Amino acid sequence: MYSRGVREDGGVGSGTGLVDDAAVGALLTQVRRVAVLGVSDRFNRPSFRLAAYLLDRTAWTVDLVNPHVVETLGRLCAPVLADVPTPDLVVVFRAPAAWEAVVDEVAAVGGRAVWLPAGVADGNTTARTIARAQRSGVEAVADRDLRADHKRWCP
């Protein structure tokens, strides 16, 4: 899978979204377990709202991960990704400077894919993170709305 800033041939481009939209659908229809990395306990944060949606509106098993949050949405949070069962998808709510390290962490626990938030990082950061994911054997999705894609592909 490729996203903004990276073409299928590995070159850098300026387009947005995935090159292969159907690949997003294929990924989402195979997901069974999701980890929300960096989930907040504050209701006004995007990570809180997305985690609430995933818990309420999907059939997925959702693990919440944040070393600074003990409990949110009525669930305990694991401090690190290695403390939860291997996720199919890791939704990343961390600063863009940490994204490459997150990809390494996902690869280390055997995770299949990372979902990077839209509109948070510049194209170079996103492209570097996606390239690292490709080298690590981790699929990457960036600059897309997970909630909208879930509604589209997993009715």
C-alpha positions in Angstrom: 0.0 0.0 0.0 1.2 3.5 -0.7 0.1 6.9 0.3 0.7 10.6 -0.2 4.2 11.3 -1.3 5.0 7.8 -2.5 4.2 6.2 -5.9 4.1 2.5 -6.6 7.5 2.7 -8.2 8.9 4.1 -4.9 9.3 7.6 -6.3 8.1 10.7 -4.5 5.0 12.3 -5.8 2.5 15.0 -4.6 -0.8 13.1 -4.9 -2.9 12.4 -1.9 -4.6 9.2 -0.8 -3.7 5.6 -1.7 -2.7 4.5 -5.1 -4.9 1.5 -4.8 -8.2 2.3 -3.0 -9.4 -1.3 -3.2 -6.3 -2.2 -1.1 -7.7 -0.2 1.8 -11.0 -2.1 1.5 -9.2 -5.4 1.4 -7.2 -4.5 4.5 -10.3 -3.3 6.5 -12.4 -6.3 5.6 -9.6 -8.6 7.0 -9.1 -6.6 10.3 -10.2 -8.4 13.5 -8.1 -6.6 16.1 -7.1 -2.9 16.3 -4.8 -1.1 18.6 -5.4 2.7 19.1 -1.9 3.9 20.0 -1.9 7.2 21.8 -5.5 7.2 22.7 -6.6 10.1 24.9 -8.9 10.2 27.9 -10.2 13.7 26.9 -13.5 13.6 25.0 -12.5 16.5 22.7 -9.5 14.7 21.2 -9.7 13.0 17.8 -8.1 9.8 19.3 -10.9 9.6 21.9 -13.6 10.1 19.4 -12.2 7.5 16.9 -11.7 5.0 19.7 -15.3 5.5 20.8 -16.4 4.9 17.3 -14.3 1.7 16.9 -15.6 0.4 20.2 -19.3 1.2 19.5 -19.6 0.7 15.8 -17.3 -2.0 14.7 -17.1 -5.8 15.3 -13.3 -5.4 15.8 -11.6 -6.1 19.1 -10.1 -2.7 20.1 -7.1 -2.4 22.4 -6.2 1.1 23.8 -2.6 2.0 24.3 -1.1 5.0 26.0 1.5 5.0 28.8 0.1 8.2 30.2 -3.6 7.1 30.4 -4.7 4.4 32.8 -8.3 4.2 31.7 -10.5 5.7 29.0 -13.9 4.9 27.5 -14.4 2.5 30.4 -11.4 0.4 29.5 -7.9 0.0 30.8 -5.1 1.2 28.6 -2.0 -0.8 28.0 1.2 1.2 28.4 2.9 -0.2 25.3 1.9 -2.0 22.2 3.8 -5.1 23.2 1.4 -5.5 26.1 -1.6 -6.2 23.9 -2.3 -9.2 21.6 -0.9 -8.7 18.1 -3.1 -6.2 16.2 -4.0 -6.4 12.5 -4.1 -2.6 12.5 -2.5 0.0 14.6 -4.1 3.4 14.5 -1.4 6.0 15.3 -2.1 9.1 17.4 1.5 10.1 18.1 3.5 13.1 17.0 4.8 12.7 13.4 8.4 12.7 14.8 7.6 9.3 16.4 6.0 7.6 13.4 9.1 5.8 12.2 9.7 4.4 15.7 6.0 3.3 15.8 6.5 1.4 12.6 9.4 -0.4 14.1 7.3 -1.2 17.2 4.5 -2.5 15.0 6.9 -4.7 13.0 8.5 -6.0 16.2 5.1 -7.2 17.6 4.1 -8.7 14.2 1.4 -6.1 13.4 0.1 -6.1 9.8 -0.6 -2.4 9.2 -0.4 1.2 10.5 -3.0 3.9 9.9 -1.5 7.4 10.1 -3.8 10.4 10.7 -4.8 12.8 8.0 -3.5 16.3 7.9 -1.0 16.0 10.7 2.4 15.6 9.0 4.2 17.1 6.0 4.6 15.0 2.9 8.2 14.2 3.6 7.5 12.8 7.0 4.7 10.7 5.7 6.8 9.5 2.7 9.7 8.5 5.1 7.3 6.6 7.4 5.7 4.8 4.5 9.0 3.8 3.1 10.1 2.5 6.5 6.9 0.5 6.7 7.5 -1.0 3.3 11.0 -2.0 4.3 9.6 -3.5 7.5 6.9 -5.5 5.8 4.1 -3.4 7.4 1.3 -2.0 5.3 0.7 1.8 5.7 -2.3 3.9 5.1 -2.0 7.7 5.5 -4.1 10.8 5.0 -7.4 8.9 5.0 -10.4 9.0 7.4 -10.6 5.6 9.0 -14.2 6.2 10.1 -15.3 7.0 6.6 -13.4 4.1 5.1 -14.8 1.7 7.7 -18.3 2.8 6.9 -17.6 2.3 3.2 -15.9 -1.1 3.3 -17.4 -2.7 6.4 -21.1 -1.9 6.4 
